[in-house]
Structures are given as C-alpha cells and as structure tokens.
Amino acid sequence: MINKKTSFKNTIRHNWDIEESIALISKPILELVYEAQTLHRLYFKKNKIQMSKLLSIKTGSCPEDCAYCPQSAHYNVELKQEPLMSLEKVKKAAQKAYSEGATRFCLGAAWRGPTDKDLDKVCEMVAEVKALGMESCVTLGLLKDGQAEKLAKAGLDYYNHNIDSSEEYYGSIISTRNFQDRLDTLRRVRQSGLKVCCGGIVGMRESREDRADMLRTLANLDKHPESVPINLLIKIPGTPLEKVDDLNPIELVRVIAAAKIMMPKSTVRLSAGRASMSTSTQTLCFMAGASSIFMGDVLLTAENSGDDEDKKMFQQLGLVSEKNIEIKKL
C-alpha cells in the first residue's frame, strides 16, 4: 500500500488540466519514476511482463499521409505491398505466437478504414485467435457506425486506435484526417463494449508539452483506455521524419511514468522503437510502469528488438512473462 507520508494519492481522475499535466511530466525524474512504480504495484504484479505479437495482415498502399508511417502510399519507401492475408496464414502465425508465450495477438491492416467485406474476413481471423485462448486486438483505421459492434460480436477484445500526439501538434504529422476523426472512432469502439487500446508516438519533434497534452486527452476520456501503447518513433528512410533528431531517452521515461500516474489501472505498453533502445533505457521504462512489450523481430513492417535479445534482458532484470515461461527462440 502507499505510505501515508508520500505526497501523492491513489485517485482515478478524468479532469486533468494542461498545467498540472505539464508539471507532472516535468517532475524530477527519480520522484516521477518512484510515484509511477508505487501506483503500478497497486494494480499489477511486480516483475511480470505481458507479451503480445503483432502481425501485418494487409501491408502498404494506405491512403493516409501519416509522416511516421512507411505504409503510406504518399512516400517512396522500400516496402513490399501485400493484400489481405489468408485466414490460414493468420491462424498459423497465431499458433506460433501462442507457443512462444504471447497472451495477446494483434492484427494490423494498412487501411484508412475497413470495408464491410474486409471486416467480415477480419472477424473470421479474430475467431481463430480466440479459439487458441489468446486475447485479440486489431488496428484497422477509422470505423463507421456498426463496425465496432460487428467486431465485438466476433469476440474481439481490444481495438487499437492511437491518437498519436496532442491535438495541437496533430496537423503537423497528418493532413488526411483530423484529431476528431480519431476521437469519433474511439467513441464507437467504447460504445460497442470493446476495450480500448490507445496511446501515441514520441520523438516526432513534438514538445514535452505536446506529450503531456496527449496523455491529458487520454486520461480525460470518460473511461481510461485499458491499454496505452507508448511508441518511440522509428525513423524509416523515405518518410518525412527520417532525419529528426533522436529523442533523449529520459523524455520517453517521463511519458511512460506520467501515463502510469494519470491512468494507473491501464496497462502501459512499451511498444515500437525498442530495437533502438538500450537495456538501461528499457529498464527505466519498466521501473516507470511499463508492463507489456511486443515479441519478435518485426513490428508490422519495422524492426523490433527480437526474442533472443528479450530473453537476455528478462534474465538480466529478473523479469518473467505473463505466462511465466521463458521467451523461446524463433
């Protein structure tokens, strides 16, 4: 339990203002991490990390112009475009992920939003994932009325739809949709009864204030996202953000810690960008309240840390997977 002498309280809030959000993320780093880890242990088991696997089921040719994304049709990147994957291939990939220790299997498709015909096929994929006993998550872009309900009926657990950054900075990285489009899809997802997976990306030239405002938007939703992925920009050659300066790792730790404090019951996920992070940086992120990672060498189309490296890190840090088994080699 929290020591009565500490200066913070275990209070679930939905009324953060921008000034206190900025003040929180700017606290002395040791104080910030201590507060986040203390709150984390109220709701999560220490040293336990939830393992997920992410599969690109439809790759490339996305009409959106997200400046960070190699799957956008607007940029000249070295990426092989692939149509929607077959049900059998998805089933085999899910079985492999389950055998390697994943407890959640996530499907990502490079669409602005799914057609009803494509959504029916995704629903079949979700059913196969659920049959294995894993949690299911999909990220398919913007949803229309009725589509979230169809996914819920198929047994989907989570819908991922990141807000990416603050509302003020959003237009600097995306022009083909607006911030409200994101919020509208989140509303549809929540109304359908699905759990929400929603976070953002750091390292896109945004300010610390933008990061605080992104977290404020998430924390002030009527219900906190059950899953909050925090992604570090992967600088893909050919995208507009390929030459941005590296983000100071401590700024990433600040975002992780602030997310945990503002949404203490949510699973904060250390997501994209781990391949470029040192073990020390990842350790600080775990101390700050991150308790979930993606397995494997590839995250959609980008490089990921890899199971061999994760196995070494887990052994070094004394971490165990949610299934309490060692990470197996691919």
Wavefront OBJ file of the C-alpha trace (Angstrom):
o trace
v 0.000 0.000 0.000
v 1.021 3.610 -0.432
v 2.865 5.043 2.579
v 0.818 7.801 4.219
v 3.888 10.040 4.150
v 4.002 10.120 0.362
v 2.740 13.241 -1.383
v 0.536 11.523 -3.964
v -2.781 9.722 -3.809
v -4.290 6.687 -5.483
v -7.055 8.591 -7.213
v -8.564 7.718 -10.597
v -9.198 11.019 -12.328
v -10.662 12.284 -15.578
v -10.216 16.022 -15.056
v -6.552 16.794 -15.655
v -5.785 20.304 -16.864
v -2.838 21.109 -19.095
v -0.837 22.999 -16.466
v -0.800 20.146 -13.947
v -0.165 17.606 -16.705
v 2.949 19.526 -17.770
v 4.004 19.925 -14.129
v 3.646 16.173 -13.597
v 5.689 15.079 -16.615
v 8.368 17.649 -15.678
v 8.919 16.445 -12.095
v 12.417 15.390 -11.028
v 12.843 12.031 -12.748
v 13.533 9.987 -9.598
v 10.420 11.337 -7.917
v 8.348 10.742 -11.046
v 9.501 7.141 -11.519
v 9.047 6.328 -7.816
v 5.479 7.611 -7.860
v 4.668 5.685 -11.041
v 6.141 2.395 -9.799
v 4.343 2.711 -6.460
v 0.990 3.157 -8.192
v 1.809 0.394 -10.675
v 2.247 -2.135 -7.876
v -1.232 -1.434 -6.545
v -2.781 -2.979 -9.658
v -0.101 -5.110 -11.342
v 2.214 -7.915 -10.267
v 5.834 -6.886 -9.904
v 8.317 -8.196 -12.483
v 5.533 -9.560 -14.739
v 5.503 -8.505 -18.391
v 2.611 -9.198 -20.747
v 3.785 -10.436 -24.150
v 1.972 -9.572 -27.381
v 2.618 -10.392 -31.020
v 1.667 -8.034 -33.858
v 1.042 -9.234 -37.405
v 0.554 -7.093 -40.518
v -2.388 -8.710 -42.310
v -2.522 -6.112 -45.094
v 0.639 -4.177 -45.939
v 1.210 -0.875 -47.747
v -0.827 1.389 -50.064
v -2.534 3.220 -47.209
v -4.123 6.477 -48.437
v -3.307 8.331 -45.214
v -0.209 10.565 -45.089
v 0.984 9.935 -41.516
v 4.533 11.320 -41.576
v 5.954 8.472 -39.482
v 4.457 5.567 -41.424
v 6.223 3.521 -44.136
v 2.894 2.009 -45.182
v 1.613 5.312 -46.529
v 1.151 5.432 -50.314
v 2.439 9.025 -50.198
v 6.081 8.079 -49.558
v 8.752 6.273 -51.527
v 9.955 3.579 -49.158
v 11.313 0.100 -49.697
v 8.227 -1.846 -48.714
v 6.590 -4.764 -50.441
v 2.858 -4.206 -50.740
v 0.737 -7.194 -49.837
v -3.036 -7.774 -49.995
v -5.118 -9.044 -47.112
v -3.556 -12.196 -45.697
v -5.381 -15.522 -45.893
v -7.171 -16.929 -42.879
v -4.908 -19.984 -42.843
v -1.723 -17.884 -42.687
v -3.117 -15.806 -39.835
v -4.098 -18.967 -37.959
v -0.589 -20.423 -38.296
v 1.024 -17.166 -37.164
v -1.270 -17.021 -34.139
v -0.475 -20.622 -33.195
v 3.244 -19.853 -33.386
v 2.857 -16.734 -31.255
v 0.920 -18.669 -28.628
v 3.592 -21.370 -28.465
v 6.238 -18.668 -27.936
v 4.493 -17.158 -24.929
v 2.221 -14.462 -26.331
v -1.030 -13.895 -24.471
v -2.354 -11.312 -26.925
v -2.328 -11.457 -30.731
v -2.748 -8.210 -32.616
v -3.703 -7.796 -36.278
v -2.861 -4.621 -38.186
v -4.105 -3.563 -41.611
v -2.956 -0.536 -43.629
v -6.376 0.946 -44.372
v -7.976 4.325 -43.839
v -10.812 2.159 -42.633
v -12.102 -1.335 -43.475
v -14.846 -2.082 -45.976
v -17.652 -4.260 -44.669
v -16.405 -7.125 -46.847
v -12.879 -6.898 -45.450
v -14.251 -6.553 -41.929
v -16.065 -9.883 -42.307
v -12.743 -11.533 -43.136
v -11.070 -9.923 -40.131
v -13.878 -11.199 -37.908
v -13.046 -14.732 -39.056
v -9.404 -14.125 -38.099
v -10.440 -12.877 -34.674
v -12.441 -16.045 -34.082
v -9.358 -18.170 -34.842
v -7.229 -16.184 -32.396
v -9.838 -16.504 -29.674
v -10.068 -20.268 -30.258
v -6.421 -20.526 -29.164
v -7.157 -18.877 -25.832
v -5.373 -15.586 -26.552
v -6.679 -12.057 -26.231
v -7.328 -10.461 -29.607
v -6.652 -6.935 -30.810
v -6.982 -5.299 -34.211
v -5.976 -1.954 -35.657
v -7.832 -1.258 -38.892
v -8.119 2.519 -39.042
v -11.286 4.584 -38.784
v -14.521 2.727 -38.081
v -18.019 3.511 -39.327
v -21.212 3.072 -37.336
v -21.924 -0.612 -36.721
v -18.429 -1.903 -37.486
v -17.223 -1.956 -33.896
v -20.333 -3.896 -32.921
v -19.572 -6.472 -35.599
v -16.048 -6.914 -34.234
v -17.376 -7.249 -30.711
v -19.807 -9.928 -31.826
v -16.891 -11.841 -33.370
v -15.234 -11.942 -29.947
v -12.654 -9.166 -30.304
v -11.178 -7.962 -27.018
v -9.305 -4.752 -27.918
v -9.412 -2.191 -30.699
v -6.225 -0.177 -31.169
v -6.534 3.366 -32.439
v -3.788 5.729 -31.299
v -4.282 9.479 -31.103
v -0.549 9.788 -31.950
v 0.112 13.206 -30.386
v -1.566 16.270 -28.947
v -4.481 17.834 -30.777
v -2.404 20.958 -31.400
v 0.506 19.053 -32.950
v -1.606 16.502 -34.812
v -1.885 18.548 -38.010
v 1.918 18.716 -38.242
v 2.160 14.974 -38.879
v -1.143 14.084 -40.580
v -3.299 16.039 -43.044
v -5.646 13.366 -44.446
v -7.744 13.159 -41.285
v -8.199 15.271 -38.180
v -7.946 14.689 -34.453
v -11.712 14.482 -34.044
v -11.825 11.579 -36.522
v -9.664 9.652 -34.068
v -11.905 10.506 -31.132
v -15.034 9.541 -33.079
v -13.649 6.054 -33.720
v -12.688 5.707 -30.047
v -16.256 6.644 -29.120
v -17.661 3.976 -31.448
v -15.272 1.394 -30.016
v -16.211 2.209 -26.421
v -19.942 2.240 -27.149
v -19.695 -1.251 -28.670
v -18.345 -2.676 -25.429
v -14.856 -3.344 -26.792
v -11.798 -2.493 -24.731
v -9.737 0.445 -25.954
v -6.039 0.307 -26.823
v -4.913 3.880 -27.407
v -1.649 5.736 -26.971
v 0.760 7.744 -29.061
v 4.203 8.260 -30.564
v 7.064 10.304 -29.150
v 10.148 11.594 -30.911
v 8.390 13.349 -33.826
v 9.774 16.831 -32.985
v 6.870 17.409 -30.622
v 7.452 19.300 -27.369
v 7.219 17.930 -23.840
v 4.050 19.995 -23.543
v 2.598 18.125 -26.537
v 3.360 14.815 -24.833
v 1.678 15.985 -21.652
v -1.367 17.138 -23.617
v -1.597 13.794 -25.448
v -1.691 11.985 -22.102
v -4.196 14.505 -20.761
v -6.557 13.723 -23.649
v -6.354 10.001 -22.889
v -6.708 10.421 -19.125
v -9.739 12.692 -19.540
v -11.727 10.221 -21.634
v -14.898 9.046 -19.883
v -13.105 5.740 -19.277
v -9.351 5.303 -19.423
v -8.024 3.082 -22.211
v -7.370 -0.361 -20.804
v -4.176 -0.441 -22.856
v -1.894 2.552 -23.508
v 0.919 1.874 -26.029
v 3.768 4.367 -25.984
v 5.769 4.213 -29.211
v 9.195 5.704 -29.890
v 9.461 6.920 -33.478
v 11.224 4.500 -35.816
v 12.902 6.693 -38.411
v 12.123 4.980 -41.716
v 14.083 6.169 -44.801
v 11.712 7.779 -47.284
v 9.304 9.144 -44.677
v 9.225 12.853 -43.750
v 10.538 12.114 -40.242
v 13.538 10.019 -41.252
v 16.095 12.652 -40.212
v 14.622 14.015 -36.986
v 16.956 14.223 -34.007
v 16.888 11.337 -31.565
v 14.708 11.858 -28.524
v 16.509 11.923 -25.192
v 15.604 8.554 -23.597
v 14.697 10.260 -20.319
v 11.862 12.036 -22.156
v 10.443 8.637 -23.110
v 10.678 7.513 -19.481
v 8.830 10.663 -18.435
v 5.959 9.816 -20.798
v 5.752 6.223 -19.509
v 5.720 7.369 -15.884
v 3.196 10.153 -16.431
v 0.903 7.756 -18.312
v 1.003 5.337 -15.388
v 0.271 8.041 -12.825
v -2.579 9.547 -14.844
v -4.046 6.141 -15.766
v -2.830 3.777 -13.016
v -5.150 0.873 -13.829
v -4.191 0.873 -17.516
v -1.526 -1.390 -18.977
v 1.207 0.909 -20.263
v 2.864 -0.802 -23.226
v 6.452 -0.189 -24.300
v 5.758 -0.594 -27.989
v 7.580 0.492 -31.170
v 11.194 1.584 -31.133
v 12.649 -0.943 -28.691
v 15.238 -2.094 -31.238
v 17.000 1.249 -30.820
v 16.739 1.290 -27.014
v 19.458 0.129 -24.666
v 18.653 -2.341 -21.910
v 19.167 0.528 -19.465
v 16.500 2.644 -21.175
v 14.033 -0.230 -21.216
v 14.775 -0.937 -17.554
v 13.866 2.631 -16.659
v 10.656 2.290 -18.663
v 9.724 -0.861 -16.715
v 10.523 0.935 -13.471
v 8.259 3.769 -14.638
v 5.317 1.384 -15.035
v 5.540 -0.191 -18.482
v 4.410 -3.817 -18.211
v 3.880 -5.036 -21.768
v 6.017 -5.459 -24.897
v 5.709 -6.856 -28.408
v 7.629 -10.035 -29.214
v 9.530 -10.923 -32.376
v 11.951 -9.391 -34.855
v 9.308 -7.418 -36.772
v 6.636 -4.989 -35.600
v 4.229 -4.720 -38.542
v 6.919 -3.758 -41.102
v 9.600 -2.249 -38.843
v 12.466 -3.766 -36.891
v 11.728 -4.970 -33.352
v 14.057 -6.000 -30.551
v 13.842 -9.760 -31.183
v 13.156 -12.693 -28.888
v 16.819 -13.584 -28.294
v 17.599 -10.067 -27.062
v 14.450 -10.022 -24.937
v 15.349 -13.353 -23.368
v 18.739 -11.966 -22.335
v 17.130 -8.821 -20.964
v 14.492 -10.722 -18.995
v 17.137 -12.948 -17.426
v 19.333 -9.970 -16.577
v 16.486 -7.999 -14.991
v 14.651 -10.892 -13.338
v 11.508 -10.325 -15.395
v 9.065 -13.078 -16.349
v 6.363 -13.226 -18.972
v 2.699 -13.224 -18.008
v 2.555 -16.924 -18.883
v 5.553 -17.405 -16.591
v 7.649 -19.118 -19.255
v 10.918 -18.225 -20.929
v 10.841 -16.453 -24.266
v 11.656 -19.076 -26.867
v 13.868 -18.586 -29.877
v 12.164 -18.142 -33.227
l 1 2 3 4 5 6 7 8 9 10 11 12 13 14 15 16 17 18 19 20 21 22 23 24 25 26 27 28 29 30 31 32 33 34 35 36 37 38 39 40 41 42 43 44 45 46 47 48 49 50 51 52 53 54 55 56 57 58 59 60 61 62 63 64 65 66 67 68 69 70 71 72 73 74 75 76 77 78 79 80 81 82 83 84 85 86 87 88 89 90 91 92 93 94 95 96 97 98 99 100 101 102 103 104 105 106 107 108 109 110 111 112 113 114 115 116 117 118 119 120 121 122 123 124 125 126 127 128 129 130 131 132 133 134 135 136 137 138 139 140 141 142 143 144 145 146 147 148 149 150 151 152 153 154 155 156 157 158 159 160 161 162 163 164 165 166 167 168 169 170 171 172 173 174 175 176 177 178 179 180 181 182 183 184 185 186 187 188 189 190 191 192 193 194 195 196 197 198 199 200 201 202 203 204 205 206 207 208 209 210 211 212 213 214 215 216 217 218 219 220 221 222 223 224 225 226 227 228 229 230 231 232 233 234 235 236 237 238 239 240 241 242 243 244 245 246 247 248 249 250 251 252 253 254 255 256 257 258 259 260 261 262 263 264 265 266 267 268 269 270 271 272 273 274 275 276 277 278 279 280 281 282 283 284 285 286 287 288 289 290 291 292 293 294 295 296 297 298 299 300 301 302 303 304 305 306 307 308 309 310 311 312 313 314 315 316 317 318 319 320 321 322 323 324 325 326 327 328 329 330
